[in-house]
Amino acid sequence: MSVITVKNLNFKYPQNNKAALSDVSFCIEKGSYVAIVGYNGCGKSTLARLICGLEQPDSGTIEIQPNNRIGIIFQSPKDQLVSSMISRDVGFGPQNLGLPAGEVELRVIESLNIVDMLDRAGSSTSAISLGQTQKVALSGVIALRPEILILDEAVSMLDPVSRAEILEFIRYWHKCGNTIIQITHDLETLADADTVLGIEDGKVFFYGTQRAFLENKENVKRICGEDLQKCSRTSFEGREAALSLRNVNFVHNKQDRHGIFDINLDFYKGTLTALTGSSGAGKSTLLEVCAGLQKPESGKVYAKPWPVIAQQNAQAALFEPFAADDVAFGARNRGLSGKPLVERVKRCMDEAALPFDKFGERRTFELSGGEQRRLAIAGILALDADVVMFDEPTAGLDSPSRAEVMNLLRRLADEGKTVIFSTHKRDEADFADREVVIKDGRVIADSLTPSILLEKTEADEASVMEASPSAGLIAGLKNLSLGLSRSRHSKKSPVEKLSPALRILLFFALFSFSLAVRPLWLCALAIVVAALYCKISGFSLRRLLSAWLKILPFLIFFGVFQMIFHKALPDEVHFINWRWFTVTPSKLLFCLATILRTDAALACISGFFVSTPEYDLMDGLNILLTPLRLCHVPVRYFILIIEVIFRFIPLLVDEAVSILKTQAIRGGLGTVKGKLAKIRAVIPLIIPLIIQSIKRSEALADAITMRCFK
């Protein structure tokens, strides 16, 4: 029995002359395991979105058998998450199904246990690695118990152990009678399928059994490529260290001690080094410290000149509207222009397997995930740096593109550059000259021979690398993100011991009192009460005083402005009398009262948010709005809006951090010194952040839809 029937399907994205899918027809049997294969950008993800109903075809039909829930894991895992806390995110779908609280909790535990993330159930979704984010995204869909499970490169960013565990679960889910649709380039994943659907340039070129596909060696080579050919490893003898780390320590979050510790490494000119380790081991952190994007808490980094890095999150690394302009961005900032700039852009795009003639005028947001990753690599190549680092450069790439990227890294090393990359793939680690294994932020293995390691010499003090001028701004935004996501707060304050509903009522009472009082002595009392509330909520009084001092100039400015409109009392003394602007005792008291009320309100807000995380706020609102719910008022929509806001604000801050990192790497910010320079540094973030905000909003809407919210 066919559970999905597709007939003569055609689809084209707006502002794109080329059809994404053309005359596609096939049937998927209930309980089958179908692999959809093809190159990056061939239309696989578009087909998945059409099946889910997230896009509407231009022509043709898609028929899905009733009573078959569809769950999809998106290619970008961050697009999947709705809530700011892991357990709440996984439980979002089951709650929308109207399941009892006990059943929701059971599904959350089971789903997180499947992906080995149960110990992080209480963590923030913005405080985990990209690989761990992919696990959480999968568990959120599993909790829905979908009869049709679509996986769009869902294991591409996982380490081998986690990958094997997830694939084993998918096999189990298939054996239970569910339908699996796996979008993949991987021969290992393909081996589990019973049916293969091959797509090229939006058209079906193969539809048949897995056995028939694998027997056709041309098909296998066409899609899965060939294994990386091992090269003779480069000798390290007599080579000069281009990048050195001595006793380097860096911690993201002092509560859970996630970071890198006591790192002592040398990376040599003309060599290719692979960093391996499980998701969240610290590989990305190590690369960012080497690139100067994070300032070590202790230890030193030696490099001359500055290393550059292609980030793991390729989407955030692109902020120009057209592909060629994005590649040219960094080189232009380094002073290249005219014909030499055009030639470098062409060369780098060709080297990254994105031919300039074909992709130069393509819009960046129209590119597939794999094409965006290659474009980000091209932008880093255009900087022509001596030390080049790549964070998971082949994640999500089809096999031919993967081989091209790995061969590119080899060519860069052969040209004398120092090349470092992180990977989860065994053959890529074997392809490198050297493998460094990271576990829990520490180097636990290094394939470099002991004789070379013993010959380490003290690095040249003249080459000590200071952190990027933007590192402080990046750290500030990351701290803001951690604060918003409650990742830094662990000890419960007296206020937190109250029920969520009581906390909300207490806040509204104090906040309303702060804004409503008028006599000066009551305003002073409001300040004292608000400060006491902050103290017992766990918010530092020192931080509160600092916040007050920072906003004081603005309050004074608006207070002076208010004097123009506030009427003076009859017969009172006029300290200043200039045209329409007068200063009298009553006006001064009015301005002072306004400042005190505003400070008291700010203190109430600070105390509330430090003591009431997003999940408690949702629970409290659910209780307080029960009377409205009994009157059939749709309060669920109001609560969802608040929940999305809590999720979206840290997400945008993280997006700003990623854009800021890319701008810093590619020279878009210059030197960030002084307040005016900091303001100028933020300006280049505005347009990219607006674009990313729109994309994130659309992705979040899709995620909410696919998590059964109605």
PyMOL commands that set and color helices and strands:
alter all, ss='L'
color gray80, all
select helices_A, chain A and resi 44-52+77-80+86-96+101-114+118-120+130-142+160-175+187-190+210-215+217-224+283-290+315-317+323-333+338-351+356-359+364-366+369-381+399-414+426-431+450-454+461-463+471-484+495-497+500-516+520-537+541-562+585-611+614-624+626-630+635-665+675-706
alter helices_A, ss='H'
color red, helices_A
select strands_A, chain A and resi 2-11+21-29+33-37+59-64+70-73+148-152+179-183+195-200+203-209+241-253+258-268+272-276+298-303+308-310+387-391+418-422+434-439+442-446+576-578+581-583
alter strands_A, ss='S'
color yellow, strands_A
deselect
rebuild
show_as cartoon
